[in-house]
C-alpha cells in the first residue's frame, strides 16, 4: 500500500530531522547536478522544519506540486519498503526499476512501448521460463540446446506468442520490428547473468588464512613422473631392470609452506603403513640419508623441521587435510592422528584438489626437477619432455637409489629457499621465529608405551577349537601364531593385546589387557624364513587369495613369482620392496648390486628374457639430466 | 521402536509420522556413501567420549563452540536415526545445556524441509527435548574464536588420554593469578623452557577451559602476552 509522505513522518518522527538521513557526499556528485541536489536538500529541510510548501516553492521558483512530488519521492512509497530518503534528493536518479502500468498498445489504442517487453514477460504465462530455458541450454552446452543468436531467439519468442494465442492487434505485433531489439538485449543480458559463477551452496573451506605453524597440515600422494632401474644380480650377472614409478607421500605446513617430511613408497598404491611412516617423520627427529650418488649433497641447513629441536617434534597439529584414498581411511591412521597426535582429520570433498592447493603446488615444484631426467613421463601423454618410445624397452639410466636421494635433496632444499609470499623469509625461518615468539601448543611428551615408532599394538583373541588337539593360537593377519605364552586354559577365548614391530611380524609379544607381559608367540615355520613387514604379509595374502602363489612357503613363493615376472616394471618394484621388507642386502638401496637368493635353476626363462637388458649400467650423476628448457 | 503421536490430522500443519529405535543418544555410523561425498571432519572431543565425526565445516566449528560453552555439559554428534515419513533423518547434534536436552540441526541458506522440522520438533517435544535449526552463518560468525580454542582443546584431549594429573599445578596457578591480577601467559610459560613446562601448560589450558581463568580468545589466539583474568 502506498502512503503519503506526511503519514511516513507521523509514523517515524525521527525522519523529520534531515541531518539524521543517510549521508551522501555532495562532492561525489557531478558538478552539473550538484547544485540541484543541494537545492533539493534545502527544500526538503525547510518543509520538514514546518515551512509551507507554497512559500518554499516561491523562494526557489518552483510550483508547490513539484515540492510535494520531491517529498513524496524521498519519504513516500510502499508502506513495507524503506523510504529513499537522501537517495531521493539526487536529481534524475532512477530509484526503482520501471514497471508498466498502462495497458499494452494496440492497433486501436496506439501508445509508447516503454517497458512493454518486460511487462510481456511477466504477463504471458511461461514465456520467461521458456526463453530462459533456451538460453541456459545454450550456455551449458546441453544436448537439447542450440548455439543461440538473436535472430532465431526472436523467432522462438514470436512462435511462443503465436502458440499462446497472443492477440495479433497487441504489442509486439503492433511494433515495426516485433520487439527484435528488446529480445536481443534480453538475450545478451541473460547470457551474462546465467554464465556468472554461482555462490557455492555449502561452506567448503574456511575463508580465513592460516597464520600459525602446524595449524593446518596438508598430506597427499604423488606418483613420481619418472621411471628408474635397479640392478639384479642373478648368477653373477648384473641385469638392469626397469622399475615402475614410485609414489611420494609428502606433508606440508600451510602457514610456513615448509615440507614436514616425506616417504617414498615402492608401489603405485601406498598403504596405511606408508602413511604411518610419514607421521613418524613428523614426531621423531629427522636424520639425513647417507648419499651415495656422486654429485649429490645436502645444502647446509637444509633439514626438515623435526630436526630443529624437541619442540618441533611435539607440536599440537591442528587440522590434517587428506583426500578420500582408502589408505587414509585406515583405522590405524585415524587412531594415530586423532588419538595419539590429537589432530583433526579432514577428508575433504571428492574431486576438490584445490582445497589442498599447497600440497599440489609442492608436487608441481618437484616436477620441475624430475622432468629434467630423461626417463620422465612428463605431465601428460603428449608432453615433449616425455621419454622417447624407442627407449621404453631398455632400463632407464637413473637408478632407484639415485632417484630417491635426488628427491630427498630437492625436498629439503625447499625449506631454506626464500619465498615471496613469506616476505623473503625461508620456511624454516618462519618456523623458528614462530616457535620462539608465539605460543605454539605442544602435545604431551611421548608415553613410551611402545618401544619404537614402528611398534604397534592391537587386540586379539586366544582360540582353541574343541576338536583341535593343537595348542591355543592367536589369529593374526591370516596366520596362526602359537607359543608358550598363551598355553593357559584361562586364556582361551579371552582377549589379549599383541604388540609387534610392523617391519618384522614373525613373532608377537602378548600382554593381558591389564598390561601384564605373557611372552611371545611365533608364526609357523613357513613364515619364519625371512623377516617380513605387515604390508608385505598383506600383499602376499592377496596373492594367495588370487591363486598367484601357493600357500605353503609363501615367502619364497612370492619371491619367485616376482623374480619370474621381473620384466614387468610393477612386479620388479615389488621385488625391490620385498627385498627391503625381508631386510635382504638390497634393502640398503644399492643401485647396482641388489641381491637375489640363489635360485636352483628355475629362472632360465626369466634369464633369457632379461638378457637383452644385461649390461653394465653406468653410475648415474646429476650431469646426465637434460638441460632445463 | 518408539513412535511419536500421529498429528497428521491437524488442519494447520502437516506432520509426518516419526519413528526411531532408541532415544539414547549415541553417535550414528556414517555411511560410506556419505563419507565420500561430505566434507568429513574427525576430532577427539572433551565433552563427548570418543572421536566425533562431523559432516561439514560449520558442524565441526559448532562442536568446538559447544566445548567452550560453560553451560554445555555434554553433546553427541549425529545422535539418532529417525524415520520421518519414509525418509531417514539424522539430526546433527544432541546437547545437554544447563540440564536441558536439545537437538540441533545445522543448515545452510536453504534451510530444513518444513515438514521435517515440524515433525521432528513435535516428536522431540513429546520427550522433553527442544529441537531447533541453526543456520551455518550463525556458526561461522564465531569461526575465529573456535579456531583459537582448537589447539587448547587438542592438547587437553591428549592430556586426558595420557591421564595427566594437573590438579595441584592448576591450583597453584589459579592462586598466583588471583594474587597478581593482570598476569600474562609469558609469566607462566617461558619460551626457553617450553619442552619442560608441559604440566604447567596443560594446567593453564585446563583453567581456561573450566572458565576459572579468562582471556580474550575471541579475536586473537593465545599468546605469551595474553592477559589472564581470574573469574
Interface residues (C-beta under 8 A of the other chain):
Chain A: X201 X202 X203 X204 X205 X206 X208 X212 X215 X310 X311 X314 X316 X317 X318 X319 X324 X329 X334 X338 X339 X340 X341 X342 X343 X344 X345 X346 X347 X348 X349 X350 X436 X437 X438 X439 X440 X441 X442 X443 X444 X445 X447
Chain B: X35 X36 X37 X38 X39 X40 X41 X42 X43 X44 X51 X56 X57 X58 X60 X108 X109 X110 X136 X140 X143 X144 X147 X150 X151 X152 X154 X155 X157 X158 X159 X161 X162 X164 X185 X189 X191 X194 X195 X198 X201 X202 X205 X221 X222 X223 X224 X226
